[in-house]
Amino acid sequence: MPSSQLKRAERSIQTIRDQGELPPETADALQELVDVIRTIEVRVSALEGQRVGALDVRPVQPGRRIYPPPCKECDGKGRIPKEGNLPA
């Protein structure tokens, strides 16, 4: 939700409070929802900023596949060894 919509929602909530159209508890609940949405947007934008730097950009080469690094838990085999069969 863009910040302009959040500001408009806050103004509407303030108008509701001033005119007494709804009980104060309802207006407070609406304001809490706006605050939660604002917090979620801040966190999402921070995560998106982290993701951009973490991307591994490699040149595309026709016919070449890029595989993820092998799993450390299964040693890249796709199965987890039983406790008696652990590699030395």
Secondary structure as GFF3:
##gff-version 3
##sequence-region A 1 88
A	DSSP	alpha_helix	3	19	.	.	.	ID=ss1
A	DSSP	alpha_helix	24	54	.	.	.	ID=ss2
A	DSSP	three_ten_helix	83	85	.	.	.	ID=ss3
###
